[in-house]
């Protein structure tokens, strides 16, 4: 009992005891402009670092480029460890994504950070349904996408979408698209759900 109290006091007092997250998370990077012509999608996708403490997260956040600093045609991902940021991953195969278009580079960085903190801090009631988040840096417009597991569970998806809008303090509509729809029609811009 005294040992547990001492450990709790030590963690709060900052004596070097790391603050463990509920699960491990992995950063991934994909430079789409470096992909060789005809190469399979995801062939340039690289795992960057896996973390599971608050301290590691902040060290990585301070040391890794902000999405706004990436060159155009790059994707930066943060997914639960064990889930690859690919449609083909079994955890993502029946899922989809909520998408948010960023209006500025500052908006991209702020929204990215707020989303990461909500994910690793388990702020979503349906956190088990979330796979991760992707920051896509493009020439014309940057966007964030929050990937989820069960696209056809509308009630869960709507709850996740509403919570994400609250977290990122966004008032306009955001759309949810099924990965299956995106695979079939790459030009598909509409969403199945909107909040």
N, C-alpha and C positions, 0 to 999 in steps of 0.2 A: 504494500500500500504506500509506504513512504517512498519507495523507489519510483512508483508510477507518478506520484505527486512531484517528485524531484525532476523526472523526465519532462513532465508537462511544464513545470516552471522553467526548465532549461530551454525548452523549445520556444516558449514565449519570450524568454529573456535574451534570446539570440546568442546562446553559448556554443553555436556551431552545430546543433542538432538539426539536420535537414527536415523540411516540412514535406512529407510524403504526399503525393497526389493519389487519388483513388485508382488511377490506372496509368499506364505508360502511353506516351504520345511520340510520334515520329515525324520529323520534318523531311520533306522530299523536295527535290528541285528538278525541273524539266525545262531545258532550253530548246524550244521547238524550232528555232532558227538554225540550230546546229544539226538537226536530224538529216540524215542522208536521204536523198530522193529514193522513194520506193521502200524505205525502211519501215518496219512495223511500228504502229503507234505505240509509244511508251518505251521505245528502244533507247531513248536518251534520258529516261526517268532515273534519277539517282536518289538513294537514301542518304540523307545528310547527317542526322543525329537523332537518337532516341533519348528521351528524358522522362523522369518520374518524380522530380521534386520541384518545389516552387523556386528554389535557388538556382537550379539548372535552367529552368525556363527563363528567369530574368537574365542570367548570364548569356544565354543564347540570344535572347531578344536584344540585348545590348551589343552583342558581337556580330550577329548575322545581319545582312542587309535588310533594310525595310523593303517591302514589295515595290515601293515607289522608286527605289534605286536600281531595280533590275532593268535590263534592256528589254525592249519590246519583244514579244513572242516568247516570254518566259512564264512558267507557272511555278508558284511556290505553294506547297501543300503542308498541312498539319493534320495527320490522321491518327486514329487509335493504332497503337502498335499491333501488328498482325494483319492489318487491312492495307492493301496497296491501293493507291488512288487511281484505280482503273475500273471501267465498267465490268470487266471480266472477273474481278475479284468476287468470290462467292458472297461476301457480305454486302457488296454493292450491286450485284447482278439484278436484283428485283427492285432497286431503289430509284432515286431521282435526286433532284437538287433544287433548292431555293436559290435564286440569283438576284444580285443587287449590283447595279451599275454605279460606279463611283464617279462623282462629278469633278474630283480633283485628286492630285497626288496626296495631299494632306488627308483628304477623306478616305482614300485607300488605306493609308497607314493607320489612321485612327480606328476605322471600322475593322481592320484586320486585328489590331490589338484588342479591341473590345470583344470581338468574337473569340479570339484565342483564350482570353481570360474567362469568358463564360463557359467555354468548352472544358478547359482543365479544372475550372472551379465547380463543375457539375451544376451549372445554374439552370439547365433545361430539365423540366420534369420528365421528359422522354429521352434522357441522355443515352440510354441503351440503344435508341433508334438512330443515333447520329454516328456517321462514319468519320467525318472530318470536314475541313474547309480548304478551299482552293482560292488563291489570289492569282488572277490571270492578268498579266500586264500586256497591253496591246497598244498599237500605234494610235488608234482612234479613241478607244475607251477601255478603261480598266474595269474589272468586275470581280466580285467575290461570289463564291458558290458554296452553300452549305449542303453537303451530301448526306443523304439518309438511306436507310435500309429498305423499308417497305412502302414503296410508292403508292400502292393501292389502298393503304390505310389512311383515308382522307382525314378522319378526326385527329389522328396523331400528327399528320403533316400540317394541318391547319394550326394546331397548338404550337408546333415547333416554329412555323412561320410567324405567328403572332408574337411569340416570345423573342425571336431573333429581331423583329422590327423594334420591339421595346428595348432590347439590349443595345442596338446600334442607333437608337433614337431617330428612326426614319418614319416619315408620315405618308409617303407615296406608296403605291402598290408595288408589291414584289410578286413574282410568279414562280410557280413550282412546275418543273418539267420532269417527265419520266425518262430515265436513261434509254429505255426501249424506243421511245419516240425519237429521241435525239440520234440514236443509231440508225434508224430507218430513214430519217429525213434531216440531214445535216443543216439545212436551211431553216429548220423549225425554230421559230422565235416565240411562239405562243406558249402559254402554260396551261396545265390541266387545272391547277388551283391558283387562286390569287387571294392575297390578304392586303 
